[in-house]
Amino acid sequence: MLLDEHNIVVERLNGLEVTRATLTRLAVSAILSKQAGREFDKSIASLNIETYAHEATAREE
């Protein structure tokens, strides 16, 4: 059971690192190309980021 939880944590951390690497690559590409900048913006918007400001805006709607 503990090993299963360990594997879940490792999988989640690996996914986080892949996301960070991809976003870093897109950010660097965005400096060089407007099209890459638009793709970077789309990628950032597609992330499900829950923040206090986001939650406050959602409650107002």
LINKAVEN-V995443 format. One record per run of one state. SS is the DSSP state (H for helix, E for strand, L for the rest). FROM is the first residue (numbers start at 1). LEN is the number of residues. If there is no record, write none. Layout:
SS_FROM_LEN + SS_FROM_LEN
This chain:
L_1_1 + H_2_31 + L_33_1 + H_34_13 + L_47_5 + H_52_9 + L_61_1
